[in-house]
Amino acid sequence: MIRLILTLALLLSGTPAMSLSSPQVIAHRGASGERPEHTASAYRLAVEQGADFIEPDLVMSRDGRFVVRHENEIGGTTDVADRPEFADRRATKVIDGVETVGWFTEDFTLAELKTLRARERLPLLRPGNTAFDGRDGVLTFDEVVALAREEGARVGRVIGVAPELKHPSYFASIGLPMEEAFVATLERQGLTGADAPILIQCFEVSPLERLKASIDAPLLQLMSAAGGPVDRPDLTYAAMSRPEGLRGVAAYADAVGVETGMILPRDQTGRSLAATALVADAHAAGLKVVVWTFRAENAFLPLELRRGEGPADHGDLDAYLKAFGDLGADAVFSDFPGMAVGAR
């Protein structure tokens, strides 16, 4: 059967749901369950497996360039700790209220970051991925956009990009504001329109509001089961996920990206409980629902879907994905995009 692949940008712009293959699959940091995250290898494998979008997390270098790492602390995802010439860059910083020790992208130029090699972030859960340590370097956002276009041309379908702006308030506080530079990058890449194959995410509110005033590209408000946006201490994600809060989000965003437990919570044993009304409430507010993050390992699955004895053993991810599809999720983030494509 030929599967219709449309971009999530079209989905968010109101294309009739019957014309879409849903839920859309966003490769979370690439096929990060099978390759070190945020590497060209992970992104290419994700495209090969049928992902509709690839996701780069964006942080900044000292010279104001967007680089692709899960966090600005890179001790666990690169070989920087083994590089004696960078030993004096190790530092302790407070990022969004959390004290963090390590090496930080904002203390390196892009040229210096380009000398580093990527490695697996979760070696105990994903030991097989460590075989690929050192094969890939650190990418820029421009390079990920180019990769998506090249891979799209190779496979004959549009591959979208879903960048997440990480810690924009923190970066602004150290003289590296993200939004203006990001908009300039999007303009240069031709990715500012409502139909652009892009989905821009952030856990903060104000950056998305400012982007809404500058570009027409689809925006996604990320939420977690606990806490709230660091730039809005008056808000919690719990309040934002209620009907009134969702209507407020709809004023500046096209979608919400919510943690799995906000839709299918778990009891104290880790077993799934009845679904919440979040999907229906978000749809009623005119928002699409993107759910994060689907991983195959028992450590991330509800009790009833775990298989085997260890946290690294793979459980029934297929059933978990199908449950969220049945609940009406419009898209999913997955470390295993091939499984997510198969489940739909």
Backbone hydrogen bonds, N-H to C=O, Kabsch-Sander energy under -0.5 kcal/mol:
donor,donor_aa,acceptor,acceptor_aa,energy
3,R,1,M,-0.6
4,L,2,I,-0.5
5,I,3,R,-0.5
6,L,4,L,-0.7
10,L,7,T,-0.5
11,L,7,T,-1.6
12,L,8,L,-2.8
13,S,9,A,-1.2
14,G,11,L,-1.3
15,T,10,L,-1.8
19,S,16,P,-2.0
20,L,17,A,-1.8
22,S,20,L,-0.8
24,Q,330,D,-2.5
26,I,24,Q,-0.6
26,I,332,V,-3.0
27,A,25,V,-0.6
27,A,53,F,-3.2
28,H,26,I,-0.8
28,H,334,S,-2.4
29,R,27,A,-0.8
30,G,27,A,-1.6
31,A,42,A,-2.1
32,S,28,H,-0.7
32,S,30,G,-2.2
33,G,335,D,-2.6
34,E,31,A,-2.0
35,R,31,A,-1.1
38,H,29,R,-2.5
39,T,36,P,-0.7
43,Y,39,T,-2.3
44,R,40,A,-2.6
45,L,41,S,-2.1
46,A,42,A,-1.8
47,V,43,Y,-2.0
48,E,44,R,-2.3
49,Q,45,L,-1.9
50,G,47,V,-1.6
51,A,46,A,-2.3
52,D,25,V,-2.0
53,F,25,V,-1.8
54,I,160,G,-2.0
55,E,27,A,-1.9
58,L,164,E,-3.2
59,V,57,D,-0.5
59,V,67,V,-2.6
61,S,65,R,-2.2
62,R,105,T,-0.8
62,R,108,F,-3.4
64,G,61,S,-1.9
67,V,59,V,-2.6
67,V,65,R,-0.6
68,V,139,L,-2.7
69,R,57,D,-1.1
69,R,67,V,-0.8
74,I,72,N,-0.6
74,I,103,W,-2.9
77,T,74,I,-0.5
78,T,74,I,-1.1
79,D,117,R,-1.3
82,D,79,D,-1.8
83,R,80,V,-1.7
86,F,83,R,-2.2
87,A,84,P,-1.3
89,R,86,F,-2.0
90,R,87,A,-1.3
91,A,102,G,-3.1
93,K,100,T,-3.0
95,I,93,K,-0.6
95,I,98,V,-2.9
96,D,94,V,-0.6
98,V,95,I,-1.7
99,E,97,G,-0.5
100,T,93,K,-3.8
102,G,91,A,-2.7
105,T,72,N,-2.4
107,D,104,F,-2.2
108,F,105,T,-2.0
113,L,109,T,-2.4
114,K,110,L,-2.2
115,T,112,E,-1.5
116,L,113,L,-1.5
118,A,136,D,-3.1
119,R,77,T,-2.1
126,R,122,L,-2.6
129,N,126,R,-1.3
130,T,126,R,-0.5
130,T,127,P,-1.1
131,A,128,G,-1.2
132,F,129,N,-2.1
133,D,130,T,-1.5
134,G,118,A,-3.1
135,R,132,F,-1.8
138,V,116,L,-0.6
141,F,66,F,-1.7
144,V,140,T,-1.6
145,V,141,F,-2.4
146,A,142,D,-2.3
147,L,143,E,-2.3
148,A,144,V,-2.7
149,R,145,V,-2.1
150,E,146,A,-2.7
151,E,147,L,-3.1
152,G,148,A,-2.2
153,A,149,R,-2.2
154,R,150,E,-1.8
155,V,151,E,-2.5
156,G,152,G,-1.6
157,R,152,G,-1.6
160,G,52,D,-2.7
160,G,158,V,-0.6
161,V,197,P,-1.9
162,A,54,I,-2.6
164,E,56,P,-2.0
165,L,201,Q,-2.4
166,K,58,L,-2.1
166,K,164,E,-0.7
171,F,167,H,-2.4
172,A,168,P,-2.3
173,S,169,S,-1.8
174,I,170,Y,-0.9
174,I,171,F,-0.7
175,G,172,A,-1.5
176,L,171,F,-3.0
182,F,178,M,-2.6
183,V,179,E,-2.9
184,A,180,E,-2.1
185,T,181,A,-1.9
186,L,182,F,-2.6
187,E,183,V,-2.7
188,R,184,A,-2.1
189,Q,185,T,-1.9
190,G,186,L,-0.7
190,G,187,E,-0.8
191,L,186,L,-2.9
196,A,193,G,-1.5
198,I,196,A,-2.5
199,L,161,V,-1.8
200,I,218,P,-2.3
201,Q,163,P,-2.8
202,C,220,L,-1.3
208,L,205,V,-0.6
209,E,205,V,-2.1
210,R,206,S,-2.6
211,L,207,P,-2.3
212,K,208,L,-2.5
213,A,209,E,-1.2
214,S,210,R,-0.5
214,S,211,L,-1.3
215,I,211,L,-2.7
216,D,192,T,-2.2
217,A,192,T,-0.8
220,L,200,I,-3.0
221,Q,255,A,-2.5
222,L,202,C,-2.5
222,L,220,L,-0.7
223,M,257,G,-2.8
232,R,229,P,-1.7
235,L,232,R,-2.4
237,Y,227,G,-2.7
238,A,227,G,-0.5
240,M,236,T,-2.2
241,S,237,Y,-1.5
242,R,239,A,-1.3
245,G,239,A,-0.6
246,L,242,R,-2.9
247,R,243,P,-1.8
248,G,244,E,-1.5
249,V,245,G,-2.1
250,A,246,L,-2.2
251,A,248,G,-1.2
252,Y,249,V,-1.9
253,A,249,V,-2.3
254,D,219,L,-2.5
255,A,219,L,-1.2
256,V,288,K,-2.4
257,G,221,Q,-2.6
258,V,256,V,-0.6
258,V,290,V,-2.6
259,E,223,M,-0.6
260,T,292,W,-1.9
262,M,259,E,-2.0
263,I,260,T,-1.9
264,L,260,T,-2.9
267,D,271,R,-2.7
270,G,267,D,-1.5
273,L,265,P,-3.2
276,T,263,I,-2.4
281,D,277,A,-2.8
282,A,278,L,-2.8
283,H,279,V,-2.5
284,A,280,A,-2.3
285,A,281,D,-1.3
286,G,283,H,-1.4
287,L,282,A,-2.7
288,K,254,D,-1.9
290,V,256,V,-3.0
290,V,288,K,-0.5
291,V,331,A,-2.1
292,W,258,V,-2.5
294,F,333,F,-2.7
295,R,293,T,-0.6
298,N,313,D,-2.8
299,A,311,P,-2.2
300,F,297,E,-2.1
301,L,297,E,-0.6
301,L,298,N,-1.1
303,L,270,G,-2.6
305,L,302,P,-1.9
306,R,303,L,-1.4
313,D,310,G,-1.0
315,G,296,A,-2.7
316,D,305,L,-2.9
317,L,315,G,-1.6
320,Y,316,D,-1.4
321,L,317,L,-2.7
322,K,318,D,-2.3
323,A,319,A,-1.9
324,F,320,Y,-1.5
325,G,321,L,-2.0
326,D,322,K,-2.6
327,L,323,A,-1.2
328,G,325,G,-1.3
329,A,324,F,-2.3
330,D,289,V,-2.0
331,A,289,V,-1.5
332,V,24,Q,-2.4
333,F,291,V,-2.8
334,S,26,I,-2.3
335,D,294,F,-2.0
336,F,294,F,-0.7
339,M,336,F,-0.8
340,A,336,F,-1.8
341,V,337,P,-2.7
342,G,338,G,-2.1
343,A,339,M,-2.3
344,R,340,A,-1.3
